[in-house]
Amino acid sequence: MLKVINIYKSFGEQKILDGVSFELEKGKVYTLVGGNGSGKTTLFNIITGFLKADSGTIEYKNHVLNRKSPVEINKLGITRTFQDLRIIKNISVRENILLALNRNHSVSIFKEFKYFNKENYEKVDEIIEKVSLTKEKDSLADEISYGQQKLLTIGCCLANDSEVLLLDEPIAGIDKDNYKKIKSLIESISKEHNKYILQIEHNLDFIIETSHHIIFLNAGKDFIFEDYNSFINDENVKSFYLN
């Protein structure tokens, strides 16, 4: 279980997170919502080791993550996407996923992938099919559409074989066709693969369609809702987010 326990974070005089606490359950999709500057990406960065909390604890599988590096946290089974995607655009779709396989942080793209065997390639092709990029697998990552690049980043998370996936705005800026593909993919990952999923999202339709629970950040505090109806009917949500 991933536990976020009493996390505080400020930047100078500005308090961003003020005692945020929650737990993630396997096989469920949790959506982190809140206005701009409410601390959503800051919290992602703390969980994955890119930022350090001022105080509080992140726990996963009896490990305290606070002093671990992003690479160490990833090796424990936590992976994420970024708003700026962070794919390697001058290599193919297939090669991007191959490099993400099994959390391999040491492979250089200049070694021509000679470490990988037939089994590796077969696994990568299965992932490529799952993320609906089979026709594009030999295309450079820079040549596919933005929506397909978003699918590729999720494919890299699957190749990483982590149990915890943090998805930063998975459908922002994409077309309807890739919206449907990503929606279906997230549902499949949570149900069939029994992963922990925490996503940041603003699209209310997508939140309705994918979320089991909603975590609302406002003024540094977190408010947890068991379903979408309780979320939209909450007075704080109405005043500070839905108005």
C-alpha positions as a Markdown table, in Angstrom:
| # | Residue | x | y | z |
|---|---|---|---|---|
| 1 | Met | 0.0 | 0.0 | 0.0 |
| 2 | Leu | 1.2 | 3.5 | -0.8 |
| 3 | Lys | 0.7 | 5.9 | 2.1 |
| 4 | Val | 1.0 | 9.6 | 2.1 |
| 5 | Ile | 1.3 | 10.7 | 5.7 |
| 6 | Asn | 1.0 | 14.3 | 6.9 |
| 7 | Ile | 2.9 | 15.9 | 4.1 |
| 8 | Tyr | 3.9 | 19.6 | 4.4 |
| 9 | Lys | 5.6 | 21.6 | 1.7 |
| 10 | Ser | 6.2 | 25.4 | 1.3 |
| 11 | Phe | 8.1 | 27.5 | -1.2 |
| 12 | Gly | 9.3 | 30.5 | 0.7 |
| 13 | Glu | 6.3 | 32.0 | 2.5 |
| 14 | Gln | 3.8 | 30.2 | 0.3 |
| 15 | Lys | 2.4 | 27.0 | 1.9 |
| 16 | Ile | 1.5 | 24.5 | -0.8 |
| 17 | Leu | 0.7 | 21.3 | 1.1 |
| 18 | Asp | -0.5 | 21.5 | 4.6 |
| 19 | Gly | -0.7 | 18.1 | 6.2 |
| 20 | Val | -1.9 | 16.0 | 3.2 |
| 21 | Ser | -2.6 | 12.4 | 4.1 |
| 22 | Phe | -4.2 | 9.5 | 2.1 |
| 23 | Glu | -3.7 | 5.9 | 1.2 |
| 24 | Leu | -4.0 | 4.2 | -2.2 |
| 25 | Glu | -5.7 | 0.8 | -2.7 |
| 26 | Lys | -4.7 | -1.6 | -5.4 |
| 27 | Gly | -7.0 | -1.9 | -8.4 |
| 28 | Lys | -8.5 | 1.5 | -7.9 |
| 29 | Val | -8.1 | 4.8 | -9.8 |
| 30 | Tyr | -7.6 | 7.9 | -7.6 |
| 31 | Thr | -7.9 | 11.3 | -9.3 |
| 32 | Leu | -6.1 | 14.3 | -7.8 |
| 33 | Val | -8.0 | 17.5 | -8.5 |
| 34 | Gly | -7.6 | 21.1 | -7.6 |
| 35 | Gly | -7.0 | 24.6 | -9.0 |
| 36 | Asn | -3.8 | 25.8 | -10.5 |
| 37 | Gly | -1.1 | 26.0 | -7.8 |
| 38 | Ser | -3.0 | 23.7 | -5.4 |
| 39 | Gly | 0.0 | 21.3 | -5.2 |
| 40 | Lys | -1.0 | 18.4 | -7.4 |
| 41 | Thr | 2.3 | 18.2 | -9.3 |
| 42 | Thr | 4.3 | 19.1 | -6.2 |
| 43 | Leu | 2.8 | 16.1 | -4.5 |
| 44 | Phe | 3.7 | 13.9 | -7.5 |
| 45 | Asn | 7.2 | 15.2 | -7.3 |
| 46 | Ile | 7.5 | 14.5 | -3.6 |
| 47 | Ile | 6.1 | 10.9 | -4.0 |
| 48 | Thr | 8.6 | 10.2 | -6.8 |
| 49 | Gly | 11.6 | 11.8 | -5.2 |
| 50 | Phe | 12.1 | 14.9 | -7.4 |
| 51 | Leu | 11.2 | 17.1 | -4.4 |
| 52 | Lys | 11.6 | 16.7 | -0.7 |
| 53 | Ala | 8.8 | 17.4 | 1.7 |
| 54 | Asp | 9.4 | 19.8 | 4.5 |
| 55 | Ser | 7.9 | 17.2 | 6.9 |
| 56 | Gly | 5.8 | 14.1 | 6.7 |
| 57 | Thr | 6.3 | 10.6 | 5.3 |
| 58 | Ile | 5.7 | 8.7 | 2.1 |
| 59 | Glu | 5.6 | 4.9 | 2.7 |
| 60 | Tyr | 5.5 | 2.0 | 0.2 |
| 61 | Lys | 5.9 | -1.7 | 1.0 |
| 62 | Asn | 7.5 | -0.9 | 4.4 |
| 63 | His | 10.0 | 1.5 | 2.8 |
| 64 | Val | 10.1 | 5.2 | 3.8 |
| 65 | Leu | 10.7 | 7.0 | 0.5 |
| 66 | Asn | 11.5 | 10.5 | 1.8 |
| 67 | Arg | 15.3 | 10.2 | 1.5 |
| 68 | Lys | 15.4 | 8.0 | -1.6 |
| 69 | Ser | 16.3 | 9.2 | -5.1 |
| 70 | Pro | 13.9 | 9.1 | -8.1 |
| 71 | Val | 15.8 | 6.0 | -9.4 |
| 72 | Glu | 15.6 | 4.2 | -6.1 |
| 73 | Ile | 11.9 | 4.9 | -5.8 |
| 74 | Asn | 11.3 | 3.7 | -9.3 |
| 75 | Lys | 13.2 | 0.5 | -8.6 |
| 76 | Leu | 10.8 | -0.1 | -5.7 |
| 77 | Gly | 7.9 | -0.1 | -8.2 |
| 78 | Ile | 6.7 | 3.5 | -8.6 |
| 79 | Thr | 6.6 | 5.1 | -12.0 |
| 80 | Arg | 5.1 | 8.3 | -13.5 |
| 81 | Thr | 4.4 | 10.4 | -16.5 |
| 82 | Phe | 5.1 | 14.1 | -16.9 |
| 83 | Gln | 3.3 | 17.0 | -18.5 |
| 84 | Asp | 6.2 | 17.5 | -20.8 |
| 85 | Leu | 6.1 | 13.7 | -21.7 |
| 86 | Arg | 9.9 | 13.1 | -21.5 |
| 87 | Ile | 10.1 | 10.5 | -24.3 |
| 88 | Ile | 13.1 | 10.2 | -26.5 |
| 89 | Lys | 11.9 | 11.7 | -29.8 |
| 90 | Asn | 14.8 | 10.7 | -32.1 |
| 91 | Ile | 14.3 | 7.0 | -31.6 |
| 92 | Ser | 11.3 | 4.8 | -32.5 |
| 93 | Val | 8.2 | 4.0 | -30.5 |
| 94 | Arg | 9.5 | 0.5 | -30.0 |
| 95 | Glu | 12.9 | 1.6 | -28.8 |
| 96 | Asn | 11.4 | 4.0 | -26.3 |
| 97 | Ile | 9.4 | 1.2 | -24.7 |
| 98 | Leu | 12.4 | -1.2 | -24.9 |
| 99 | Leu | 14.5 | 1.2 | -22.9 |
| 100 | Ala | 11.8 | 1.4 | -20.2 |
| 101 | Leu | 11.6 | -2.4 | -19.9 |
| 102 | Asn | 12.0 | -3.7 | -16.4 |
| 103 | Arg | 13.3 | -0.4 | -15.0 |
| 104 | Asn | 16.5 | -0.6 | -16.9 |
| 105 | His | 18.3 | 2.7 | -16.0 |
| 106 | Ser | 21.7 | 1.7 | -17.2 |
| 107 | Val | 21.1 | 1.0 | -20.9 |
| 108 | Ser | 22.6 | 3.6 | -23.3 |
| 109 | Ile | 20.7 | 4.3 | -26.5 |
| 110 | Phe | 24.2 | 4.3 | -28.2 |
| 111 | Lys | 24.7 | 0.5 | -27.5 |
| 112 | Glu | 22.2 | -0.4 | -30.2 |
| 113 | Phe | 20.0 | -2.4 | -27.9 |
| 114 | Lys | 22.3 | -5.4 | -28.0 |
| 115 | Tyr | 21.4 | -6.3 | -24.4 |
| 116 | Phe | 17.9 | -7.3 | -25.4 |
| 117 | Asn | 16.8 | -10.8 | -26.6 |
| 118 | Lys | 13.8 | -12.1 | -28.5 |
| 119 | Glu | 11.7 | -12.4 | -25.3 |
| 120 | Asn | 12.3 | -8.7 | -24.6 |
| 121 | Tyr | 11.1 | -7.7 | -28.0 |
| 122 | Glu | 8.0 | -9.9 | -27.8 |
| 123 | Lys | 7.1 | -8.3 | -24.5 |
| 124 | Val | 7.6 | -4.9 | -25.9 |
| 125 | Asp | 5.4 | -5.7 | -28.9 |
| 126 | Glu | 2.6 | -6.9 | -26.5 |
| 127 | Ile | 2.8 | -3.5 | -24.7 |
| 128 | Ile | 2.7 | -1.7 | -28.0 |
| 129 | Glu | -0.4 | -3.5 | -29.0 |
| 130 | Lys | -2.0 | -2.8 | -25.7 |
| 131 | Val | -1.4 | 1.0 | -26.1 |
| 132 | Ser | -2.7 | 0.9 | -29.7 |
| 133 | Leu | 0.6 | 1.8 | -31.4 |
| 134 | Thr | 1.3 | -1.3 | -33.4 |
| 135 | Lys | 1.2 | 0.6 | -36.8 |
| 136 | Glu | 3.4 | 3.3 | -35.4 |
| 137 | Lys | 6.0 | 1.0 | -33.6 |
| 138 | Asp | 8.8 | 1.8 | -36.1 |
| 139 | Ser | 8.0 | 5.5 | -36.4 |
| 140 | Leu | 10.2 | 8.0 | -34.6 |
| 141 | Ala | 8.5 | 9.2 | -31.4 |
| 142 | Asp | 8.7 | 12.7 | -32.8 |
| 143 | Glu | 6.7 | 11.7 | -35.8 |
| 144 | Ile | 3.5 | 10.4 | -34.1 |
| 145 | Ser | 0.7 | 12.6 | -32.9 |
| 146 | Tyr | 0.6 | 14.2 | -29.4 |
| 147 | Gly | -2.2 | 11.9 | -28.3 |
| 148 | Gln | -0.1 | 8.9 | -29.5 |
| 149 | Gln | 2.9 | 10.3 | -27.6 |
| 150 | Lys | 0.7 | 10.3 | -24.5 |
| 151 | Leu | -0.1 | 6.6 | -25.1 |
| 152 | Leu | 3.6 | 6.0 | -25.6 |
| 153 | Thr | 4.4 | 7.4 | -22.1 |
| 154 | Ile | 1.9 | 5.1 | -20.6 |
| 155 | Gly | 3.4 | 2.2 | -22.6 |
| 156 | Cys | 6.7 | 3.1 | -21.0 |
| 157 | Cys | 5.1 | 2.9 | -17.6 |
| 158 | Leu | 3.8 | -0.6 | -18.4 |
| 159 | Ala | 7.2 | -1.7 | -19.6 |
| 160 | Asn | 8.7 | -0.4 | -16.4 |
| 161 | Asp | 6.6 | -3.1 | -14.7 |
| 162 | Ser | 5.8 | -0.9 | -11.7 |
| 163 | Glu | 2.8 | -1.5 | -9.4 |
| 164 | Val | 2.2 | 2.2 | -8.8 |
| 165 | Leu | 1.5 | 4.5 | -11.7 |
| 166 | Leu | 1.2 | 8.3 | -11.3 |
| 167 | Leu | -0.3 | 9.8 | -14.4 |
| 168 | Asp | 0.0 | 13.6 | -14.8 |
| 169 | Glu | -2.9 | 14.9 | -16.9 |
| 170 | Pro | -3.1 | 11.8 | -19.2 |
| 171 | Ile | -5.7 | 13.3 | -21.6 |
| 172 | Ala | -4.8 | 17.0 | -21.7 |
| 173 | Gly | -4.7 | 18.3 | -25.2 |
| 174 | Ile | -5.6 | 15.2 | -27.1 |
| 175 | Asp | -8.2 | 14.2 | -29.7 |
| 176 | Lys | -11.4 | 12.2 | -29.1 |
| 177 | Asp | -10.0 | 9.0 | -30.5 |
| 178 | Asn | -7.0 | 8.9 | -28.2 |
| 179 | Tyr | -9.2 | 10.1 | -25.3 |
| 180 | Lys | -11.1 | 6.8 | -25.7 |
| 181 | Lys | -8.0 | 4.7 | -26.0 |
| 182 | Ile | -6.4 | 6.2 | -22.9 |
| 183 | Lys | -9.7 | 5.9 | -20.9 |
| 184 | Ser | -9.9 | 2.2 | -21.9 |
| 185 | Leu | -6.2 | 1.7 | -21.1 |
| 186 | Ile | -6.5 | 3.2 | -17.6 |
| 187 | Glu | -9.5 | 1.0 | -16.8 |
| 188 | Ser | -7.6 | -2.0 | -18.0 |
| 189 | Ile | -4.5 | -1.2 | -16.0 |
| 190 | Ser | -6.4 | -0.8 | -12.8 |
| 191 | Lys | -8.8 | -3.8 | -13.2 |
| 192 | Glu | -6.9 | -6.4 | -15.2 |
| 193 | His | -3.4 | -5.6 | -14.0 |
| 194 | Asn | -4.4 | -4.7 | -10.4 |
| 195 | Lys | -2.2 | -1.6 | -10.2 |
| 196 | Tyr | -2.3 | 1.4 | -8.0 |
| 197 | Ile | -3.2 | 4.5 | -10.1 |
| 198 | Leu | -3.1 | 8.1 | -9.0 |
| 199 | Gln | -3.9 | 10.6 | -11.8 |
| 200 | Ile | -4.0 | 14.4 | -12.0 |
| 201 | Glu | -6.9 | 15.4 | -14.2 |
| 202 | His | -9.2 | 18.4 | -14.9 |
| 203 | Asn | -11.6 | 17.0 | -17.5 |
| 204 | Leu | -14.8 | 16.3 | -15.5 |
| 205 | Asp | -16.1 | 13.7 | -18.0 |
| 206 | Phe | -12.9 | 11.7 | -17.7 |
| 207 | Ile | -13.0 | 12.0 | -13.9 |
| 208 | Ile | -16.5 | 10.6 | -13.9 |
| 209 | Glu | -15.6 | 7.8 | -16.3 |
| 210 | Thr | -12.4 | 6.6 | -14.7 |
| 211 | Ser | -12.3 | 7.5 | -11.0 |
| 212 | His | -13.1 | 5.3 | -8.0 |
| 213 | His | -12.1 | 8.0 | -5.6 |
| 214 | Ile | -11.3 | 11.7 | -5.9 |
| 215 | Ile | -8.8 | 13.6 | -3.8 |
| 216 | Phe | -9.4 | 17.4 | -3.8 |
| 217 | Leu | -6.6 | 19.7 | -2.9 |
| 218 | Asn | -7.5 | 23.2 | -1.7 |
| 219 | Ala | -5.6 | 25.7 | 0.4 |
| 220 | Gly | -3.0 | 23.0 | 1.1 |
| 221 | Lys | -5.5 | 20.5 | 2.6 |
| 222 | Asp | -6.8 | 17.3 | 1.0 |
| 223 | Phe | -10.5 | 16.2 | 0.9 |
| 224 | Ile | -11.2 | 12.6 | -0.1 |
| 225 | Phe | -14.4 | 11.7 | -1.8 |
| 226 | Glu | -15.7 | 8.1 | -2.3 |
| 227 | Asp | -17.4 | 8.9 | -5.6 |
| 228 | Tyr | -18.1 | 11.7 | -8.1 |
| 229 | Asn | -21.5 | 12.6 | -6.8 |
| 230 | Ser | -20.2 | 13.4 | -3.3 |
| 231 | Phe | -17.4 | 15.4 | -4.9 |
| 232 | Ile | -19.6 | 17.7 | -7.0 |
| 233 | Asn | -22.1 | 18.2 | -4.2 |
| 234 | Asp | -19.6 | 19.3 | -1.7 |
| 235 | Glu | -19.8 | 23.0 | -0.8 |
| 236 | Asn | -16.1 | 23.5 | -0.8 |
| 237 | Val | -15.7 | 22.0 | -4.2 |
| 238 | Lys | -18.6 | 24.1 | -5.5 |
| 239 | Ser | -17.1 | 27.3 | -4.1 |
| 240 | Phe | -13.4 | 26.8 | -4.9 |
| 241 | Tyr | -13.4 | 24.5 | -7.9 |
| 242 | Leu | -16.6 | 24.2 | -9.9 |
| 243 | Asn | -17.8 | 27.8 | -9.8 |
